[in-house]
Amino acid sequence: GRPMALTSASTDSRALRLDRQEWIQKLEAVVAMAPERSRAVRFEVGDALSMQTSDPSRGEAQESMELIDQQKVEDGFVWGMNGRHLLDLLQVLPSEEVSVGVPTDAVGAFSFASFEDTTQMGVIMAMRL
């Protein structure tokens, strides 16, 4: 029946789990160097999550942090996002850990939720890099 379908759908989901405070710290350092207009940050999943930006006048910034958990997101998966928007969202989530819902396509919508209470969440569209 229906509940089974729901359960299997959720176990199929692509997700990352990260420490919220650490992510805010690392991302702030990167966003400070990001291009003023786009605030574009490049994220890449591997053994860790790496964050990178470059701006002709500011130079480059790169940070990486450990993933607490990752589900079905392949190494080398890359997406771009407005780092400022992500920071704003991370700062209001009331949790120690953040659960990231990852679309199959790097230009889709990513969801960012409090790991402890998934009703606390926001969605940000990825951007082309």
Beta strands, then each sheet from edge to edge (+ up, - down):
strand 1: 15-19
strand 2: 40-45
strand 3: 48-55
strand 4: 59-66
strand 5: 69-71
strand 6: 78-82
strand 7: 97-101
strand 8: 109-114
strand 9: 121-125
sheet 1: 5+ 1- 7+ 8- 9+
sheet 2: 4+ 3- 2+ 6-
end
